[in-house]
Amino acid sequence: MIIYDHFSLKNYNTFGIDATARYFVEVTTIEELQDILENNAYPRKILIGGGSNMLLTDYIDALFIHVNLKGKQIVSQDDNNVIVKVMAGENWHSMVMWAIDHDFGGLENMSLIPGNTGTAPIQNIGAYGVELKDCFVSCEAVRIEDQQLVTLSKEECQFGYRDSFFKNEGKDKYVITSVTFSFTKKNHNINSGYGAIENQLRKESISNPTIKDISNAVIAIRQSKLPDPKELGNSGSFFKNPIVTKEIFTRFSTTYPEAPFYKVSDDYFKIPAGWLIEQCGFKGKRFGDAGVHKNQALVLVNYDNATGKDILDLAARIIEEVKRKFEIEISPEVNLIK
């Protein structure tokens, strides 16, 4: 392992923020990860994968550990299901494409989500009616306290909406090294109920979609709405869709009957944050080098040389205006690292 001093993280975060790490190291084996975690010469350690779900400030006095563990392994299978173990450093979208190429179903609705597989459980990533937890079996992780490799079950991961054990009690206590999924091999559960997917399939005259058709539809939708981080710095959806009580929703929908929403349960409703932000006039607006994407108000972008503070200030401004206009609080999905 080579430990670098004053290392630029510009190529290690999808926002393209030119932040500097005091120290940086890349690990490619679990043994290397355990060794560097045990090293007390670096009191503050920050783990990164694909860099897709974080916002960096300009200088971070810490050792950044880039988890670059690679590999996929079929653990077991029968006529209907296959269990696959995927190492943390595998690119998420490439892994989903690999599954589809093998006709393994379950994650096709989450095609083209940026980032690596190892960070996906932290966020319980999801898109178009499907979440990671729907295919999740377990994950392996190194416990930072004693560098032991442990296995956490689906129940132990405590998945919620864009939430998990790793964002709460387990925060900064584990490094996920692999994720094990259960895929279907036949009788796939085709999830095409989302309006955008239905419209895309209709546009392509597809009435009986395969998992590949669903993936292609999702990719087309995302490419039409979301900028490629390689061309325009962003972290995908910056904000969570707020889930509100029935009382708040009733008041909101009475004032704004045209607003889209999704019923979570009899008592809770999800309102698209992008719609709220767009109604506040932020869609497509630019503030220096920070801005809101022209096609999707959920996405904050770095046009050129925005700092982490520039993006954070814009996010705070949006949150304040949404609260003022709708009396609804939205919050970031991304992790702020400073």
SVG drawing of the C-alpha trace seen along z (x, -y; Angstrom):
<svg xmlns="http://www.w3.org/2000/svg" viewBox="-58 -33 62 59">
<polyline fill="none" stroke="black" stroke-width="0.4" points="0.0,0.0 1.2,-3.5 -0.1,-6.3 -0.2,-9.6 0.2,-13.0 -2.1,-16.0 -4.0,-14.1 -6.5,-15.6 -10.0,-13.9 -11.3,-15.5 -11.4,-12.2 -12.8,-10.3 -16.1,-12.1 -18.8,-12.4 -19.4,-16.1 -15.8,-16.7 -15.1,-18.9 -11.3,-19.6 -11.0,-18.8 -7.7,-17.7 -7.2,-14.8 -4.4,-15.0 -3.7,-11.4 -5.0,-8.9 -4.6,-5.1 -6.2,-2.5 -6.9,1.0 -7.5,4.0 -7.7,6.8 -9.6,7.3 -6.2,7.9 -4.9,4.5 -8.1,2.9 -7.7,4.6 -4.1,3.5 -4.8,-0.2 -7.7,-0.3 -5.5,1.1 -2.8,-1.6 -3.1,-4.2 -0.8,-6.7 -4.0,-8.1 -6.6,-9.0 -9.3,-10.0 -10.1,-7.7 -12.8,-8.2 -13.9,-5.4 -14.8,-6.0 -16.0,-3.9 -17.4,-5.3 -17.7,-8.8 -21.3,-9.2 -23.1,-10.0 -20.9,-12.6 -20.2,-16.2 -16.6,-17.2 -15.4,-20.5 -12.1,-22.0 -9.6,-20.4 -10.2,-17.3 -7.6,-16.5 -8.0,-12.7 -6.8,-9.5 -9.1,-8.6 -9.3,-4.9 -10.5,-4.0 -12.1,-0.5 -11.4,1.1 -12.2,4.8 -13.2,6.5 -15.0,9.8 -18.3,11.5 -19.1,15.1 -22.1,17.3 -22.6,18.8 -25.5,21.2 -28.4,21.6 -31.5,23.7 -34.0,23.7 -35.6,20.4 -33.0,18.4 -29.3,17.6 -27.3,16.2 -24.4,13.9 -21.7,12.4 -20.4,9.1 -17.3,7.3 -17.6,3.7 -15.4,2.1 -17.5,3.3 -19.3,0.5 -23.0,0.7 -24.2,0.2 -21.7,2.6 -22.8,5.2 -26.5,4.7 -25.6,5.1 -23.7,8.3 -26.8,9.6 -29.0,8.8 -26.6,10.3 -26.9,13.6 -30.7,13.1 -30.6,12.6 -33.6,10.4 -34.2,8.0 -32.1,4.9 -33.0,3.8 -35.0,0.9 -31.8,-0.4 -29.8,-0.6 -27.4,-3.5 -27.3,-4.5 -23.8,-5.9 -21.4,-4.5 -20.1,-1.2 -21.8,1.9 -20.2,1.6 -21.8,-1.7 -25.3,-0.8 -26.6,0.8 -25.6,-2.3 -28.2,-4.3 -30.5,-1.4 -30.4,-2.9 -33.6,-2.6 -35.3,-3.8 -38.6,-3.4 -40.3,-1.3 -37.4,1.0 -34.9,0.8 -31.7,2.6 -33.3,4.4 -35.6,6.2 -32.7,8.4 -30.4,8.2 -29.4,11.3 -26.5,10.2 -23.3,8.3 -19.8,8.8 -18.0,5.9 -14.9,5.2 -15.7,3.9 -13.5,0.9 -13.1,1.3 -11.3,4.7 -10.8,5.2 -12.9,8.4 -14.7,9.6 -18.4,10.1 -21.6,10.9 -24.8,8.8 -28.2,10.1 -31.0,8.2 -32.7,7.8 -29.5,6.5 -29.1,3.9 -32.4,2.3 -33.2,0.9 -35.6,-2.1 -36.3,-4.7 -32.7,-5.7 -31.7,-4.6 -30.0,-1.7 -28.1,-0.6 -25.0,-2.0 -26.3,-5.5 -27.5,-5.2 -26.1,-3.0 -23.5,-1.5 -22.3,-4.8 -18.5,-4.9 -18.2,-1.5 -18.1,0.8 -16.6,1.0 -18.7,3.1 -16.5,5.5 -19.1,7.5 -22.8,7.7 -24.8,10.9 -27.9,10.7 -30.7,13.1 -31.7,12.9 -34.4,14.6 -33.5,16.9 -37.0,17.3 -40.5,16.0 -39.0,12.5 -41.0,10.0 -41.3,7.3 -41.8,4.0 -43.1,1.6 -45.8,-0.2 -43.9,-3.5 -45.5,-6.0 -42.2,-7.0 -41.4,-3.4 -44.9,-2.7 -44.6,-5.8 -41.1,-4.7 -42.3,-1.2 -45.3,-2.5 -43.1,-4.8 -41.1,-1.7 -44.3,0.4 -43.3,2.9 -46.3,4.6 -44.6,7.6 -41.2,6.3 -38.2,8.4 -35.8,7.4 -33.5,6.1 -36.4,4.0 -37.0,2.5 -33.3,1.8 -33.2,0.1 -36.3,-2.0 -34.7,-3.1 -31.4,-4.0 -33.3,-6.0 -35.3,-7.9 -32.2,-8.6 -30.1,-9.8 -32.9,-12.2 -33.2,-13.6 -29.8,-13.2 -26.4,-14.5 -23.5,-12.2 -21.1,-12.9 -18.2,-12.6 -19.5,-15.6 -21.2,-17.6 -20.3,-17.1 -23.3,-15.8 -24.2,-13.1 -27.5,-12.1 -30.5,-12.9 -29.2,-15.4 -32.4,-15.4 -34.7,-12.7 -38.4,-12.8 -40.1,-13.9 -42.6,-11.5 -45.3,-13.4 -48.2,-12.5 -51.8,-12.3 -52.6,-15.5 -49.8,-17.4 -50.6,-15.8 -54.3,-16.7 -53.4,-20.3 -50.8,-20.3 -53.0,-18.5 -55.9,-20.8 -53.7,-23.8 -51.9,-22.0 -54.3,-19.4 -52.1,-19.1 -49.0,-18.0 -47.8,-14.4 -47.6,-12.1 -47.2,-8.4 -49.1,-6.7 -46.7,-5.0 -49.5,-3.8 -52.8,-4.9 -51.0,-7.4 -48.0,-8.5 -47.5,-10.0 -44.4,-10.7 -44.2,-14.0 -41.5,-14.3 -38.9,-16.8 -38.1,-17.6 -41.6,-19.0 -41.4,-21.1 -38.0,-22.5 -39.2,-23.2 -42.3,-25.1 -39.9,-27.3 -38.2,-28.3 -34.9,-26.7 -34.9,-24.3 -32.2,-25.2 -30.9,-28.1 -27.2,-28.7 -25.5,-30.4 -21.9,-30.9 -20.5,-27.5 -23.2,-25.7 -26.6,-25.1 -29.8,-23.0 -30.0,-20.8 -32.2,-22.0 -34.0,-18.6 -34.2,-17.4 -34.6,-19.8 -33.5,-17.0 -30.0,-17.2 -27.5,-19.9 -24.5,-20.3 -21.0,-21.6 -20.6,-23.5 -16.9,-24.0 -15.1,-24.9 -17.8,-25.0 -16.5,-24.3 -18.3,-22.0 -19.4,-25.2 -20.9,-26.5 -23.1,-23.4 -23.9,-23.3 -25.0,-27.0 -27.3,-26.3 -28.8,-23.3 -29.5,-25.3 -31.2,-28.0 -33.4,-25.4 -34.3,-23.8 -35.3,-27.2 -37.4,-28.2 -39.3,-24.9 -40.0,-25.2 -41.2,-28.7 -43.5,-28.0 -44.9,-24.5 -44.2,-24.1 -42.5,-20.8 -38.9,-20.0 -36.6,-18.3 -33.2,-16.9 -30.1,-15.9 -29.5,-12.3 -25.8,-12.9 -23.2,-12.7 -21.4,-15.9 -17.7,-15.3 -15.6,-18.1"/>
</svg>
